[in-house]
């Protein structure tokens, strides 16, 4: 859903601007869009790991390997986003 929202960012932004008076409390600022992009990039490995280990054919070895990848991703993300206090506090 987030991927689709980002793909349709310009259309959503145009709609929000058109109905600003009614939607001003739900308006997405450029900073909000930037945060959504960061969230998508952070969650992408989780999507891939979930797809890789779904179903009955996944072995415990695959699951453990992918867990290690996600732990590395967490550590890297904490250092990458350390300057963004809001985002790093959410990780």
KERO-545559 format. One record per residue: residue in three letters; y, x, z of N, C-alpha, C in turn. Coordinates in steps of 0.02 Angstrom, whole numbers, plus 50000, padded with zeros to 5 digits. Each point is the difference from the previous one (the first is absolute). Layout:
BEGIN
REC  type   n_py   n_px   n_pz  ca_py  ca_px  ca_pz   c_py   c_px   c_pz
REC   ALA      Y      X      Z      Y      X      Z      Y      X      Z
...
END
This chain:
BEGIN
REC  type   n_py   n_px   n_pz  ca_py  ca_px  ca_pz   c_py   c_px   c_pz
REC   UNK  49941  50041  50000  50059  49959  50000  50063  50043  50000
REC   UNK  49999  50053  50039  50057  50045  50003  50010  50035  49933
REC   UNK  49945  50019  49969  50004  50033  49935  50032  49954  49948
REC   UNK  49984  49936  50002  50029  49951  49953  50074  49990  50015
REC   UNK  50018  49997  50064  50070  49991  50018  50042  50058  49975
REC   UNK  49974  50061  50007  50037  50058  49976  50004  50000  49924
REC   UNK  49946  49979  49968  50000  49996  49927  50053  49950  49976
REC   UNK  50010  49947  50038  50048  49947  49982  50066  50008  50038
REC   UNK  50014  50060  50023  50060  50013  50041  50064  49974  49969
REC   UNK  50011  50015  49936  50063  49979  49969  50005  49924  49996
REC   UNK  49945  49966  49986  50001  49927  49997  50013  49970  50070
REC   UNK  49967  50027  50050  50011  49976  50069  50071  50013  50021
REC   UNK  50025  50059  49985  50069  50017  50018  50050  49954  49966
REC   UNK  49989  49985  49937  50044  49954  49963  49998  49930  50032
REC   UNK  49942  49977  50017  49992  49934  50032  50036  49998  50067
REC   UNK  49991  50053  50040  50033  50002  50065  50076  50001  49993
REC   UNK  50024  50036  49950  50073  50002  49989  50026  49932  49977
REC   UNK  49961  49966  49959  50020  49934  49975  50005  49950  50057
REC   UNK  49955  50004  50047  49998  49952  50056  50020  50034  50066
REC   UNK  50047  50047  49996  50019  50039  50059  50023  49956  50058
REC   UNK  50040  49949  49987  50026  49957  50053  49943  49969  50041
REC   UNK  49949  49978  49966  49943  49968  50034  49951  50050  50030
REC   UNK  49997  50059  49970  49949  50049  50020  50028  50062  50033
REC   UNK  50063  49998  50022  50032  50061  50024  49964  50031  50061
REC   UNK  49965  49960  50039  49963  50028  50057  49934  50031  49978
REC   UNK  49978  49984  49940  49937  50028  49973  50012  50048  49943
REC   UNK  50062  50021  49991  50019  50043  49944  49969  50069  50009
REC   UNK  49974  50029  49946  49971  50067  50002  50052  50051  49976
REC   UNK  50020  50044  50044  50049  50051  49983  49965  50057  49962
REC   UNK  50039  50044  49969  49969  50059  49968  49958  50041  50049
REC   UNK  50021  50003  50063  49961  50036  50050  49934  49964  50013
REC   UNK  50001  49934  49999  49938  49962  50009  49951  50015  49943
REC   UNK  50026  50002  49938  49957  50016  49943  49972  50070  50006
REC   UNK  50041  50047  50024  49976  50069  50009  49943  50001  50051
REC   UNK  50009  49962  50054  49948  49996  50051  49936  49970  49971
REC   UNK  50006  49949  49959  49941  49970  49968  49964  50051  49956
REC   UNK  50038  50041  49964  49970  50052  49958  49962  50050  50044
REC   UNK  50030  50019  50057  49967  50046  50046  49936  49970  50028
REC   UNK  50003  49937  50018  49941  49966  50027  49945  49998  49948
REC   UNK  50017  49985  49938  49950  49998  49947  49968  50069  49991
REC   UNK  50041  50052  49999  49972  50067  49990  49956  50020  50060
REC   UNK  50019  49978  50060  49959  50015  50059  49933  49963  49998
REC   UNK  50001  49938  49978  49940  49958  50001  49952  50012  49942
REC   UNK  50024  50033  49947  49959  50010  49941  49933  50033  50014
REC   UNK  49997  50054  50040  49935  50029  50015  49952  49952  50036
REC   UNK  50027  49956  50042  49957  49951  50034  49969  49953  49949
REC   UNK  50038  49981  49950  49974  49957  49947  49942  50034  49964
REC   UNK  50011  50063  49982  49948  50037  49963  49937  50011  50042
REC   UNK  50009  50016  50064  49943  50011  50044  49962  49935  50010
REC   UNK  50036  49945  50008  49967  49935  50008  49959  49983  49938
REC   UNK  50028  50011  49941  49964  49986  49938  49938  50046  49994
REC   UNK  50008  50063  50020  49945  50048  49992  49942  49986  50048
REC   UNK  50014  49970  50057  49947  49991  50050  49980  49927  50011
REC   UNK  50021  49956  49956  49982  49930  50009  49929  49987  49976
REC   UNK  49972  49947  50023  49934  49980  49976  49943  50032  50037
REC   UNK  49941  49986  49976  49939  50023  50033  49980  50071  49981
REC   UNK  50031  50028  49949  49978  50065  49975  50034  50059  50034
REC   UNK  50051  49988  50041  50035  50055  50033  49955  50031  50054
REC   UNK  49998  50065  50001  49960  50035  50050  50045  50021  50058
REC   UNK  49970  50015  50057  50038  50023  50058  50036  50065  49983
REC   UNK  49969  50042  49958  50031  50062  49979  50065  49987  49962
REC   UNK  49999  49951  49956  50061  49982  49962  50054  49973  50047
REC   UNK  49979  49958  50047  50048  49971  50047  50032  50055  50042
REC   UNK  49960  50045  50027  50027  50055  50041  50046  50045  49960
REC   UNK  49980  50016  49939  50042  50041  49956  50068  49966  49989
REC   UNK  49998  49936  49985  50062  49963  49987  50042  49993  50063
REC   UNK  49968  49995  50058  50038  49998  50063  50037  50066  50010
REC   UNK  49967  50055  49983  50033  50066  50005  50061  50003  49954
REC   UNK  49993  49973  49941  50056  49999  49953  50058  49959  50029
REC   UNK  49985  49944  50030  50053  49958  50030  50033  50034  50060
REC   UNK  49961  50036  50039  50029  50037  50057  50048  50053  49974
REC   UNK  49981  50036  49948  50045  50049  49969  50062  49966  49972
REC   UNK  49991  49942  49971  50056  49962  49973  50049  49980  50056
REC   UNK  49973  49978  50057  50042  49984  50058  50041  50060  50021
REC   UNK  49967  50057  50009  50034  50060  50023  50054  50022  49950
REC   UNK  49983  49999  49936  50049  50019  49949  50058  49951  50000
REC   UNK  49986  49936  50007  50053  49950  49999  50046  50007  50059
REC   UNK  49973  50017  50058  50043  50009  50059  50049  50057  49989
REC   UNK  49978  50054  49969  50047  50055  49986  50047  49984  49942
REC   UNK  49974  49966  49949  50041  49982  49942  50056  49953  50019
REC   UNK  49985  49951  50042  50049  49948  50017  50032  50012  50068
REC   UNK  49997  50061  50026  50028  50014  50066  50076  49989  50002
REC   UNK  50033  50008  49943  50073  49989  49999  50018  49926  49998
REC   UNK  49952  49958  49983  50012  49928  49998  49972  49970  50065
REC   UNK  50044  49993  50050  49977  49980  50066  49968  49931  50000
REC   UNK  50027  49953  49961  49971  49933  49997  49929  50003  49973
REC   UNK  49991  50032  49944  49935  50001  49967  49949  50041  50040
REC   UNK  50021  50058  50025  49953  50042  50037  49978  49968  50065
REC   UNK  50043  49958  50030  49980  49966  50062  49949  49945  49986
REC   UNK  49995  49978  49938  49954  49946  49982  49931  50027  49982
REC   UNK  49995  50064  49988  49936  50030  49979  49954  50007  50060
END
